Amino acid sequence: MSARIVLLCEDRQLATFMRRFLKKRGWQPHDIREVIAPPGQGSGEQWVRERYPLELAAARSRGGLTLLAVGTDADTLSVADRIATLDRECQAQGIPQRTPQEAVVMVVPKRNIETWFAYLRGESVNEEDVYPRYSNESDCRDDVRALDEMCRGGKLRDPAPPSLQVACSEYQKMPARNG
């Protein structure tokens, strides 16, 4: 059986965070296929942007049986502007952009995923500053646990980063893990 979720991510840290969150929500490793920008070969954002239309078309070809979860940092753009770059790339490649009914989830941390990590550790954050990176991708385990607890409680701790609020509403589109 093929993967039921494709994670298209610009780096391993974002993919690790998303995969661990999905596992907390009941998804199994065999349900998830990771497509991650190769390190050291240019811009991860550009790689995801150029690959997105292909993965979107592939997900559609499976008749809605595969969820596409896209992880890319907003950097200095707004979340909406970063998503618009993905839509423009679809147009440039002749692929219709996603519709609200499709199983496509956009996870776009602003400035980057480390902003969310700092917030999930209880720090006050803004989406302009750069926060420290983890030396090991798996160090985000406690951050995932904190987010899962907030999601199960139905509310992020105030004040939550706006990009995380958007991501939480995107996650609501995900189908529940069945059997």
C-alpha positions as CSV (number, residue, x, y, z in Angstrom):
1,M,0.0,0.0,0.0
2,S,1.3,3.5,-0.8
3,A,1.7,6.3,1.7
4,R,-1.5,8.0,2.8
5,I,0.4,11.2,3.6
6,V,3.2,12.9,1.6
7,L,5.3,15.4,3.6
8,L,6.9,17.8,1.2
9,C,9.4,19.8,3.3
10,E,12.2,22.2,2.8
11,D,14.4,20.7,5.5
12,R,14.7,17.7,7.8
13,Q,13.8,19.7,11.0
14,L,10.4,20.7,9.6
15,A,9.8,17.2,8.3
16,T,10.7,15.7,11.7
17,F,8.4,18.1,13.5
18,M,5.5,17.4,11.1
19,R,6.0,13.6,11.2
20,R,6.1,13.5,15.0
21,F,3.0,15.6,15.2
22,L,1.2,13.2,12.8
23,K,2.3,10.2,14.9
24,K,0.9,11.9,18.0
25,R,-2.4,12.2,16.1
26,G,-2.5,8.4,15.4
27,W,-0.7,8.1,12.0
28,Q,1.9,5.3,11.6
29,P,5.3,5.6,10.0
30,H,4.2,3.4,7.1
31,D,1.4,6.0,6.4
32,I,3.9,8.8,5.7
33,R,6.3,9.4,2.9
34,E,8.8,12.2,3.3
35,V,10.0,14.3,0.3
36,I,12.6,16.6,1.7
37,A,14.8,19.1,-0.1
38,P,18.4,17.7,-0.5
39,P,20.7,19.5,2.0
40,G,23.4,21.7,0.6
41,Q,22.0,21.9,-2.9
42,G,20.5,25.4,-2.9
43,S,17.3,27.0,-1.5
44,G,15.0,24.5,0.3
45,E,12.1,27.0,-0.3
46,Q,12.8,27.0,-4.0
47,W,13.0,23.2,-4.1
48,V,9.7,22.9,-2.4
49,R,8.1,25.5,-4.6
50,E,9.2,23.8,-7.8
51,R,8.3,20.3,-6.6
52,Y,4.9,21.3,-5.1
53,P,2.9,21.2,-8.4
54,L,4.3,17.8,-9.2
55,E,3.3,16.4,-5.8
56,L,-0.1,18.1,-6.0
57,A,-0.7,16.5,-9.4
58,A,0.5,13.1,-8.1
59,A,-1.9,13.3,-5.0
60,R,-4.8,14.2,-7.3
61,S,-4.0,11.2,-9.5
62,R,-4.6,8.9,-6.5
63,G,-8.2,10.0,-6.3
64,G,-7.9,11.9,-3.0
65,L,-6.5,8.9,-1.2
66,T,-3.3,10.8,-0.3
67,L,-3.0,13.9,1.8
68,L,-0.3,16.3,0.8
69,A,1.3,18.2,3.7
70,V,3.6,21.0,2.6
71,G,6.1,22.4,5.1
72,T,8.0,25.6,4.1
73,D,9.2,28.6,6.1
74,A,7.6,32.0,5.4
75,D,11.0,33.6,6.1
76,T,10.3,37.4,5.7
77,L,7.1,37.0,3.7
78,S,3.6,36.6,5.2
79,V,2.1,33.1,5.3
80,A,-0.4,34.2,2.6
81,D,2.4,35.5,0.4
82,R,4.4,32.3,0.8
83,I,1.4,30.2,-0.1
84,A,0.8,32.5,-3.1
85,T,4.3,31.7,-4.4
86,L,3.2,28.0,-4.4
87,D,0.0,28.9,-6.3
88,R,2.0,30.9,-8.9
89,E,4.4,28.0,-9.4
90,C,1.4,25.8,-10.1
91,Q,0.2,28.3,-12.7
92,A,3.6,28.5,-14.2
93,Q,3.7,24.7,-14.5
94,G,0.2,24.4,-15.9
95,I,-1.2,22.7,-12.8
96,P,-4.5,24.0,-11.3
97,Q,-3.8,25.3,-7.8
98,R,-5.3,23.6,-4.7
99,T,-8.9,24.0,-3.9
100,P,-10.4,24.3,-0.4
101,Q,-11.9,20.9,-0.8
102,E,-8.6,19.1,-1.5
103,A,-6.6,17.2,1.1
104,V,-3.7,19.7,1.0
105,V,-2.3,21.1,4.2
106,M,0.1,24.1,4.3
107,V,2.4,24.3,7.3
108,V,4.2,27.7,7.0
109,P,6.1,28.8,10.1
110,K,7.0,32.5,10.1
111,R,10.0,33.3,10.3
112,N,10.9,29.6,10.6
113,I,10.1,26.5,12.6
114,E,12.4,27.7,15.5
115,T,9.9,30.5,16.2
116,W,7.3,27.8,17.0
117,F,9.8,25.8,19.1
118,A,10.5,28.8,21.2
119,Y,6.7,29.5,21.7
120,L,6.1,25.8,22.5
121,R,8.8,26.0,25.2
122,G,6.8,28.8,26.8
123,E,8.8,31.8,25.5
124,S,7.2,35.0,24.3
125,V,8.0,35.2,20.6
126,N,7.5,37.4,17.6
127,E,7.7,36.3,14.0
128,E,10.5,38.7,13.0
129,D,13.4,37.5,15.3
130,V,15.5,34.5,14.6
131,Y,15.5,31.8,17.3
132,P,18.1,29.2,18.0
133,R,18.2,26.0,16.1
134,Y,18.3,22.5,17.7
135,S,21.5,20.7,17.1
136,N,19.6,17.5,16.5
137,E,16.2,17.3,14.7
138,S,14.8,14.9,17.2
139,D,15.2,17.5,20.0
140,C,11.7,18.8,19.0
141,R,10.0,15.9,20.8
142,D,8.8,18.1,23.8
143,D,7.6,20.8,21.4
144,V,5.5,18.4,19.5
145,R,4.1,17.1,22.8
146,A,3.2,20.7,23.9
147,L,1.5,21.4,20.6
148,D,-0.5,18.1,20.7
149,E,-1.7,18.9,24.2
150,M,-2.8,22.4,23.1
151,C,-4.6,21.0,20.1
152,R,-6.4,18.4,22.1
153,G,-7.4,21.1,24.5
154,G,-8.7,23.1,21.5
155,K,-6.7,26.3,22.2
156,L,-3.2,27.6,21.7
157,R,-1.6,29.5,24.6
158,D,-2.0,33.3,24.2
159,P,-0.3,35.0,22.5
160,A,0.2,32.4,19.8
161,P,2.2,33.1,16.7
162,P,-0.2,33.9,13.9
163,S,1.5,31.5,11.5
164,L,0.9,28.6,14.1
165,Q,-2.8,29.6,14.3
166,V,-3.0,29.3,10.5
167,A,-1.3,25.9,10.6
168,C,-3.7,24.7,13.3
169,S,-6.7,25.6,11.1
170,E,-5.0,23.9,8.1
171,Y,-4.5,20.7,10.2
172,Q,-8.3,20.7,10.8
173,K,-8.6,19.7,7.1
174,M,-6.8,16.4,7.8
175,P,-8.9,13.3,7.8
176,A,-8.8,11.2,11.0
177,R,-6.5,8.2,11.0
178,N,-8.7,5.2,10.2
179,G,-7.4,1.7,11.0
